[in-house]
Amino acid sequence: MTTPDNDLWAGFDHLTAEDITGPVWDEPVPLNARRELPTFPVDALPAWLGGMVAAVAEETQTPVDLAGCLALAVVATAAGGRATVCVRGSWREPVNLYTAVALEPGNRKSAVFALMVRPLLAAERTLVELSGPLRAEAETTARLAKAAADKAAAKAANAEPDKRDQYTAEAISLAQTADEYTVPARPQLVTDDVTPESLGTLLYEQRGRVAVLSAEGDIFDIIAGRYSGKPNLGIFLKGHAGDMVRVNRMGRDPQHIEAPAVTMGLAIQPDVLDSIGRVDGADGRGLLARFLYSKPASLVGRRNLTPDLIPEPVATAYTHHLAGLTLALADWTDPAVLTLTPEADAVMLAYQRTTEARIGKGGSLHPIVKWASKRDGAVARIAGLLHLATHPDTGWTLPIAAATMAAATQLGDYFTAHARTVFDAMGADPAQDAAHTLLTHLRENPTAAFTKRELFRVLSRGDFPAMTDLDPALALLEEHGWIRQQPPPPRSGRGGRPPSPRYDTHPRLTPPRAA
């Protein structure tokens, strides 16, 4: 005897659960997780500097990371080559830095650079004006000395034999005197497009220091050999470390730079980070490890269109303190030596121990061991900059305090987190990022099924300029179980364009409808 229910299913006992309820989905495999990156810790900066960083980020509606990293580079421009941090014993760190912020186009990088760098350029103009009389005097004296030497040489050449030796000796003496006169170069703190050869000359003329501050990443193309055809890393490696540079070129006097101090503050597009990782020698010789990286999330699409403007007192304080620090250190010939208080040394030592514990095989910092090997030195440099910014009028007379060193370690942790993400991206499969983009789109726009052509129509203006650019990401999502391609329908035999591939999405991407 059969029941009504049994009658209902009679004849269907050969069907599987999948035939009745649809395909069975396994639990999808997560894509490589994207780290949640920390925001630049503005509270680690002195009040006048942090206030400007926050105000610039608000007015321009840009991530605070951009103005924050540039603030460090600007202070390093003011103090680079004019101060060193004595950490312990013979361990000394100069205070110049290399920073690189990765942001997509349309993030108002140029506006942030203009606001943060403008007071530095004003200080540069002041240095030019102050040095004007000295340069004019030196030029006149050198010109008169050369004229006197030339006149004496002509006199010796035309002298009677009994006077020639005397006049020749006088000409030689005057020529030697003329050679001893040097004319100071016009002061220059900042450049933005410079070849390695020109950078060496600039360092020589500017008594060992110069900064490359740019809202573009052109300097990486130059380093990679835009003009020479081959990478030229030497001056950039030595300019960060402070290693002696000797330049000898035919037809020019030798240039000797005892302790070069190059600062770099760059804003670049994210794909530039990937390309510099492929520059021959950039990783092996340690250029990549010298940069402090930041990769903040863009605010485009969620910006406040009526933001607060930079308060005048904030801009005035920033200009006053930055100009004061720049002018106070400009004429130093021997760098100021900044020491640590015992308490600051204890903070630094604790940070070193953390680094050492994590840098070995199996440690969290081992995958970026080259970069991590320099992070303690970077923290010491940052501490020196924060100290001088905290005491712009007297910093060279005071030791670095424990609170300042603690703030520097906070920034060290920030840059460590971003460095791990940047170096992951340099060695990552490009399909991973593309797959993350597709998965985010599918989560934000739930659908049970879609065609490849439909997806392309929505995403073609972004990361997928051609429909074939979707293929690696779709394959990766299917491999991880987030989507499943449907069997193609039978062809009619009448020709024409084949139908676009159609995909089902995992039920976890399509929440059930409310009852």
URPEKA-V577922 format. One record per helix or strand of 2 or more residues. SS is the DSSP state (alpha for helix, beta for strand). FROM is the first residue (numbers start at 1). TO is the last residue. If there is no record, write none. Layout:
SS | FROM | TO
SS | FROM | TO
This chain:
alpha | 4 | 9
alpha | 17 | 21
alpha | 42 | 44
alpha | 47 | 60
alpha | 64 | 79
beta | 83 | 88
beta | 91 | 94
beta | 98 | 102
alpha | 109 | 157
alpha | 161 | 180
beta | 190 | 191
alpha | 196 | 205
beta | 209 | 214
alpha | 218 | 223
alpha | 234 | 241
beta | 245 | 247
beta | 255 | 257
beta | 261 | 268
alpha | 270 | 276
alpha | 288 | 290
beta | 291 | 294
alpha | 312 | 329
beta | 336 | 338
alpha | 342 | 359
alpha | 366 | 372
alpha | 375 | 390
alpha | 395 | 397
alpha | 402 | 426
alpha | 430 | 444
beta | 449 | 451
alpha | 452 | 459
alpha | 467 | 479
beta | 483 | 485
beta | 502 | 505
alpha | 507 | 509
